[in-house]
């Protein structure tokens, strides 16, 4: 009976965390859309494909990254509930991740700031994955965790190179490259971990 009660409490904690996390993510998406498609409260129209094309590229990169991170976070939160302190660790980590997404959305019109914030979020995600591995609080399959970590590292390296190039030659190509890399990272993530994201048949303990 006591174990059943504890399980229900943990499930309630996870549900509360998901609600807070989804609200922050939803606000970030709304802000990102406003920053991209509105100027002084008016719709920019076709300007998002001409004058503001770089901002549109950044928005798409933002959405590609956010979708896979939120998808992974949602699955992570439902796993490993037998770990007593996992909901607390998850709350702190995903609250900060959501804050990163929100501030990134506010910086949608400032390419360099957005890129730096994206790098910081990826670095934080990588460090968090390593810590969860060390403390054995990572319920995902090792293959998935390693792919996430490798993706974070390569993504950061690519962003550093793009920032260096952009500091010398500023153009929409920099934003386009961020979009391409974000898209490749998303495709790689979903393809490599398709069994984790979209399992076939009944779920198992190890995903």
Secondary structure, 3 states (H helix, E strand, C coil): CHHHHHHHHHHHHHHHHHHHHHHHHHHHHHHHHHHHHEECCEECHHHHHCCCHHHHHHHHHHHHHHHHHHHHHHHHHCCCCCCCCHHHHHHHHHHHHHHHHHHHHHCCCCHHHHHHHHHHHHHHHHHHHHHHHHCCCCCCCHHHHHHHHHHHHHHHHHHHHHHHHHHHCCCHHHHHHHHHHHHHHHHHHHHHCHHHHCCCCCCCCCC
